[in-house]
Amino acid sequence: MRRVLVAVGLLALVIVGVLVGSRSLGPGTQAAPGSRLYVAISRSDDETAAREIEVIDTISGERSLFDIGARISALTLSPDRKTLYVGLDDGMLLLVDPTSGVRYGEIRSRRASWILPLGPAEVLLVGTSPTGGAITKVDVQARREVAISELDALPGQPVVRGGELLVPIAARNETSRDAASVNSLAAYSTNTLARLDTRVVARLTGRVTLGQPIAYLTPGNEVAYLAQWDSSPAAARLLVGVAGEAKPREVLIGVTSPGTDRPLRGLAAVQSSLASAPDGALHACTGNTDLAARFVVADGVRQVGVECGQFARVGERMYLAVRGKPRVALIDPGGRAVRDLPLPGIPVLVAGSI
């Protein structure tokens, strides 16, 4: 009888161990390799209708495809690389295992254009609407919203620095030729979402804003601000040091049209992107699928390409997802595109890991 009890006890321990082990190996528990790049792609003519995620291992070349089954509005990999946050057009936030593509959680919230992790337990969602937008703080573990702040102006791509969420505010397009359009940077507490400050970054007279402004945190912990406007056909103003640092440094970059028959117009078609290379140099681009320019900004400004897309870092490497000829280009430190990785659809969003 004693032997039977011992055997039963050992069997129970084995079963518990198997259950615990299987749980520790479940979705969202294992970090994805740091060499992976995630690209949301659209297989239709609609450049915003991404429903699938192409996963590329930039070292081995191995690929896989995650079918999300709904229109994707935002995409971000968690800092620990255990969760791929996928925002949907209907306001759902999906928690996806970045190694297998298995969906292991969902949170009903508001539509997000950008997802900013505050750690493994919280994320900020920043979304746009026809009249403005909203910032939403989500408790990932509790699967619920914990704070919301409404915006009365259109937000651009935000960034988190310390305990602040820095949101670039797009200028309102004025019909008057002499009217001044103001680009500003608003600071919100990441804890309460209360607005802390708003400062004017650029004041443009008689210009029409294109696309969305971008706030970006440089390796030196400075905030860079990229705004673009219609200037026959387009130009962009890049300012570094706009969030309370020393006097901002300004750089003007632009797209030169080869002829008057190729104007760069339209909010949806115009894209811009900003990122930093491992050496600290800023890479910026602006334009659309027909006409674009790409620059490296360090001690000076150099034009290094005639394409634009979304930059992403994977370790020490920089990539650019290009829409015109769907591909991901490997960008060397000097700004040259040295290798192309073809895509089966138009890249709409991209997420890497540093």
C-alpha positions as CSV (number, residue, x, y, z in Angstrom):
1,M,0.0,0.0,0.0
2,R,2.8,2.3,0.9
3,R,4.5,1.7,-2.5
4,V,1.2,2.5,-4.2
5,L,0.9,5.8,-2.4
6,V,4.5,6.7,-3.2
7,A,3.9,5.9,-6.9
8,V,0.7,8.0,-6.9
9,G,2.6,10.9,-5.3
10,L,5.4,10.7,-7.9
11,L,2.9,10.6,-10.7
12,A,1.1,13.7,-9.3
13,L,4.4,15.6,-9.2
14,V,5.2,14.6,-12.8
15,I,1.7,15.9,-13.9
16,V,2.1,19.2,-12.1
17,G,5.6,19.6,-13.6
18,V,4.2,19.0,-17.1
19,L,1.4,21.5,-16.6
20,V,3.7,24.1,-15.2
21,G,6.2,23.5,-18.0
22,S,3.6,23.7,-20.7
23,R,2.3,27.0,-19.2
24,S,5.8,28.5,-19.1
25,L,6.1,27.6,-22.8
26,G,2.7,29.0,-23.8
27,P,2.0,32.0,-26.0
28,G,3.5,35.2,-24.9
29,T,6.1,33.6,-22.6
30,Q,9.1,33.1,-24.9
31,A,11.1,36.1,-26.3
32,A,11.3,36.2,-30.1
33,P,14.8,36.3,-31.6
34,G,16.3,39.8,-31.7
35,S,16.9,39.4,-35.5
36,R,13.3,39.5,-36.5
37,L,11.4,42.2,-38.4
38,Y,7.6,42.4,-38.5
39,V,6.0,44.0,-41.6
40,A,2.2,44.5,-41.9
41,I,1.4,44.2,-45.6
42,S,-1.5,44.9,-47.9
43,R,-2.2,42.7,-50.9
44,S,-4.7,45.1,-52.4
45,D,-4.3,48.5,-54.1
46,D,-5.4,50.1,-50.8
47,E,-2.1,50.9,-49.2
48,T,-3.8,51.0,-45.7
49,A,-5.5,47.7,-45.9
50,A,-2.9,45.5,-44.1
51,R,-4.3,42.2,-42.8
52,E,-1.2,40.1,-42.7
53,I,2.2,40.3,-41.0
54,E,5.3,39.2,-42.9
55,V,7.9,38.0,-40.3
56,I,11.5,38.1,-41.6
57,D,14.5,36.8,-39.7
58,T,17.2,39.2,-40.9
59,I,20.1,36.8,-40.1
60,S,18.8,33.4,-41.3
61,G,16.5,34.7,-44.0
62,E,13.6,32.5,-42.7
63,R,10.1,33.9,-43.2
64,S,6.7,33.2,-41.9
65,L,3.3,34.9,-42.3
66,F,0.7,35.8,-39.6
67,D,-2.8,36.2,-40.9
68,I,-4.6,38.7,-38.6
69,G,-7.8,38.6,-40.5
70,A,-8.7,42.3,-39.9
71,R,-7.4,45.7,-40.9
72,I,-4.3,46.6,-38.9
73,S,-3.9,50.1,-37.7
74,A,-0.8,49.9,-35.4
75,L,2.0,47.4,-34.8
76,T,4.7,47.3,-32.0
77,L,6.9,44.7,-30.4
78,S,7.2,44.7,-26.6
79,P,10.6,45.6,-25.1
80,D,11.0,42.0,-23.9
81,R,10.0,40.7,-27.3
82,K,7.4,38.4,-25.8
83,T,4.4,40.2,-27.2
84,L,3.5,41.6,-30.6
85,Y,0.9,44.3,-30.0
86,V,-1.4,44.6,-33.0
87,G,-4.0,47.4,-33.1
88,L,-7.1,46.9,-35.3
89,D,-9.2,49.5,-37.1
90,D,-12.2,48.5,-34.9
91,G,-10.4,49.5,-31.7
92,M,-9.4,46.0,-30.6
93,L,-5.8,45.6,-29.3
94,L,-4.5,42.0,-29.9
95,L,-1.8,40.3,-28.0
96,V,0.0,38.1,-30.4
97,D,2.9,35.6,-29.8
98,P,5.7,37.0,-31.9
99,T,7.3,33.5,-32.4
100,S,4.2,31.6,-33.5
101,G,1.6,34.2,-34.5
102,V,-0.9,32.7,-31.9
103,R,-3.4,35.3,-30.6
104,Y,-3.4,34.9,-26.8
105,G,-5.3,38.0,-25.7
106,E,-7.4,40.9,-26.8
107,I,-8.5,44.2,-25.2
108,R,-11.4,46.3,-26.3
109,S,-10.2,49.9,-26.6
110,R,-10.0,52.8,-29.1
111,R,-8.5,52.7,-32.5
112,A,-4.7,53.2,-32.2
113,S,-2.3,54.7,-34.8
114,W,0.6,54.2,-32.4
115,I,1.3,51.8,-29.5
116,L,3.9,52.8,-26.9
117,P,4.8,50.2,-24.3
118,L,5.6,51.5,-20.8
119,G,6.9,48.1,-19.7
120,P,5.5,44.6,-19.7
121,A,2.3,45.6,-18.0
122,E,1.1,48.8,-19.6
123,V,0.9,50.4,-23.0
124,L,-0.2,53.8,-24.3
125,L,-2.4,54.0,-27.4
126,V,-2.5,57.2,-29.4
127,G,-5.1,57.4,-32.1
128,T,-6.5,59.9,-34.6
129,S,-10.0,60.9,-35.5
130,P,-11.6,63.4,-38.0
131,T,-11.7,66.0,-35.2
132,G,-8.7,65.2,-33.1
133,G,-7.7,62.0,-31.3
134,A,-7.2,60.4,-27.9
135,I,-4.6,58.9,-25.6
136,T,-5.5,55.7,-23.8
137,K,-3.6,54.0,-21.1
138,V,-4.2,50.2,-21.0
139,D,-3.4,47.7,-18.3
140,V,-2.3,44.7,-20.3
141,Q,-2.5,42.2,-17.5
142,A,-6.0,43.3,-16.4
143,R,-7.0,43.6,-20.1
144,R,-8.7,47.0,-19.6
145,E,-8.4,50.7,-20.1
146,V,-7.3,52.7,-17.0
147,A,-7.1,56.3,-18.3
148,I,-8.2,58.3,-21.3
149,S,-7.3,61.8,-22.4
150,E,-9.2,63.4,-25.4
151,L,-7.3,65.5,-27.9
152,D,-8.8,68.5,-29.7
153,A,-6.2,68.5,-32.4
154,L,-4.7,65.9,-34.8
155,P,-1.8,64.1,-33.1
156,G,1.3,62.9,-35.0
157,Q,3.7,60.1,-34.1
158,P,4.5,60.4,-30.4
159,V,7.4,59.3,-28.2
160,V,8.0,58.6,-24.5
161,R,10.8,60.2,-22.6
162,G,11.0,59.5,-18.9
163,G,7.6,60.0,-17.4
164,E,6.3,62.1,-20.3
165,L,4.5,61.3,-23.5
166,L,5.5,63.9,-26.1
167,V,2.9,64.3,-28.8
168,P,3.5,66.4,-32.0
169,I,0.4,68.3,-32.9
170,A,-0.3,68.9,-36.6
171,A,-0.9,72.4,-37.9
172,R,-4.5,73.2,-38.9
173,N,-4.5,74.0,-42.6
174,E,-5.8,77.5,-43.1
175,T,-7.4,78.9,-46.2
176,S,-6.0,82.3,-45.8
177,R,-2.7,82.8,-47.6
178,D,-1.3,84.9,-44.7
179,A,-2.6,82.7,-42.0
180,A,0.0,81.1,-39.7
181,S,-0.2,77.3,-39.2
182,V,1.4,76.3,-35.9
183,N,3.1,73.0,-35.2
184,S,3.5,72.3,-31.5
185,L,4.7,69.6,-29.1
186,A,2.4,68.6,-26.2
187,A,3.7,66.8,-23.1
188,Y,1.4,64.4,-21.1
189,S,2.1,62.5,-17.9
190,T,2.5,58.8,-18.6
191,N,1.0,58.2,-15.2
192,T,-2.2,60.2,-15.2
193,L,-2.3,61.4,-18.9
194,A,-2.7,65.0,-17.7
195,R,-1.3,67.6,-20.1
196,L,1.8,69.1,-18.6
197,D,2.9,71.6,-21.2
198,T,2.6,72.7,-24.9
199,R,5.2,74.6,-26.8
200,V,5.3,75.9,-30.3
201,V,7.9,74.2,-32.5
202,A,7.3,75.8,-35.9
203,R,5.1,78.6,-37.3
204,L,4.5,78.4,-41.0
205,T,2.8,81.1,-43.0
206,G,0.8,80.4,-46.2
207,R,1.7,76.7,-46.2
208,V,-0.4,73.5,-46.3
209,T,0.6,70.8,-43.9
210,L,1.2,67.4,-45.5
211,G,1.2,64.0,-43.7
212,Q,1.7,63.8,-39.9
213,P,4.5,65.3,-37.8
214,I,6.9,63.0,-36.1
215,A,8.5,63.2,-32.6
216,Y,11.6,61.0,-32.2
217,L,14.0,60.4,-29.3
218,T,17.6,60.5,-30.4
219,P,20.4,58.5,-28.9
220,G,21.5,61.6,-27.0
221,N,18.0,61.7,-25.4
222,E,17.0,64.8,-27.3
223,V,13.6,65.1,-29.1
224,A,13.7,65.6,-32.8
225,Y,10.6,66.9,-34.6
226,L,9.9,66.4,-38.3
227,A,7.1,68.4,-40.0
228,Q,6.4,68.6,-43.7
229,W,4.4,71.1,-45.8
230,D,3.5,72.0,-49.4
231,S,6.2,74.1,-50.8
232,S,6.1,73.4,-54.6
233,P,6.1,70.5,-54.3
234,A,7.1,69.6,-50.8
235,A,9.6,70.3,-48.0
236,A,10.3,69.1,-44.5
237,R,11.6,70.9,-41.4
238,L,13.6,68.8,-39.0
239,L,14.3,70.4,-35.6
240,V,16.4,68.6,-32.9
241,G,16.2,69.6,-29.3
242,V,12.6,70.8,-29.0
243,A,11.6,69.5,-25.6
244,G,13.4,71.8,-23.2
245,E,16.9,71.2,-24.3
246,A,19.3,73.9,-25.6
247,K,18.3,76.1,-28.6
248,P,16.8,73.7,-31.2
249,R,18.9,73.0,-34.3
250,E,17.0,73.3,-37.5
251,V,17.6,71.5,-40.8
252,L,15.5,71.9,-44.0
253,I,15.1,69.0,-46.4
254,G,13.0,68.8,-49.5
255,V,11.8,66.9,-52.5
256,T,12.7,68.5,-55.9
257,S,10.2,67.8,-58.6
258,P,11.7,67.1,-62.1
259,G,8.7,68.8,-63.7
260,T,5.4,70.7,-62.9
261,D,3.4,67.6,-64.0
262,R,4.4,65.7,-60.9
263,P,3.1,67.6,-58.0
264,L,3.4,66.1,-54.5
265,R,-0.1,66.6,-53.1
266,G,-2.6,64.8,-50.8
267,L,-2.4,64.0,-47.1
268,A,-2.8,60.2,-47.4
269,A,-0.2,59.8,-50.2
270,V,2.6,61.7,-48.4
271,Q,4.8,59.8,-46.0
272,S,7.7,60.7,-43.9
273,S,10.0,58.8,-41.5
274,L,12.8,59.5,-39.0
275,A,15.2,57.2,-37.3
276,S,18.8,57.1,-35.9
277,A,21.6,54.9,-37.0
278,P,23.9,53.1,-34.5
279,D,26.4,55.9,-34.9
280,G,23.8,58.5,-33.8
281,A,23.2,60.1,-37.3
282,L,19.6,60.8,-38.1
283,H,18.0,59.4,-41.2
284,A,15.0,61.2,-42.6
285,C,12.8,60.9,-45.7
286,T,9.7,62.5,-47.1
287,G,7.6,61.9,-50.2
288,N,5.3,59.4,-51.8
289,T,5.6,56.4,-54.0
290,D,6.3,58.5,-57.1
291,L,8.5,61.2,-55.8
292,A,10.6,61.1,-52.6
293,A,14.0,62.0,-51.0
294,R,16.0,60.4,-48.3
295,F,18.7,62.2,-46.2
296,V,21.4,61.5,-43.6
297,V,21.7,64.3,-41.0
298,A,24.9,64.4,-39.0
299,D,27.4,67.3,-39.1
300,G,25.7,68.3,-42.4
301,V,22.9,67.1,-44.6
302,R,23.4,64.6,-47.4
303,Q,20.8,63.3,-49.8
304,V,21.4,59.5,-50.1
305,G,18.3,58.2,-51.9
306,V,15.1,58.9,-53.8
307,E,12.7,56.7,-51.9
308,C,10.8,56.9,-48.6
309,G,9.0,54.5,-46.3
310,Q,9.2,53.5,-42.7
311,F,12.5,53.0,-40.9
312,A,13.0,50.2,-38.4
313,R,16.0,49.0,-36.3
314,V,16.9,45.4,-35.8
315,G,19.9,45.3,-33.5
316,E,22.6,47.4,-35.0
317,R,21.1,47.3,-38.5
318,M,18.6,49.7,-40.1
319,Y,15.9,48.8,-42.5
320,L,13.5,50.8,-44.7
321,A,10.1,49.4,-45.8
322,V,9.5,50.9,-49.2
323,R,6.0,51.0,-50.7
324,G,6.7,51.9,-54.4
325,K,8.3,48.6,-55.2
326,P,7.3,46.5,-52.1
327,R,10.5,45.6,-50.3
328,V,12.5,46.0,-47.2
329,A,15.9,47.6,-47.9
330,L,18.9,47.2,-45.6
331,I,20.5,50.6,-45.1
332,D,24.2,50.9,-44.4
333,P,25.7,53.5,-41.9
334,G,26.3,55.8,-44.9
335,G,22.7,55.7,-46.0
336,R,23.1,53.4,-49.0
337,A,20.5,50.7,-49.7
338,V,22.8,47.7,-50.0
339,R,20.3,44.8,-50.0
340,D,16.6,44.4,-50.9
341,L,14.2,41.9,-49.3
342,P,11.1,41.6,-51.6
343,L,7.7,41.6,-50.0
344,P,4.5,39.9,-51.1
345,G,2.4,43.0,-50.5
346,I,2.7,46.7,-49.8
347,P,4.4,47.5,-46.5
348,V,2.0,49.5,-44.3
349,L,3.6,49.2,-40.9
350,V,6.9,47.9,-39.6
351,A,8.2,46.9,-36.2
352,G,11.7,45.9,-35.3
353,S,13.7,45.3,-32.1
354,I,16.7,47.1,-30.7
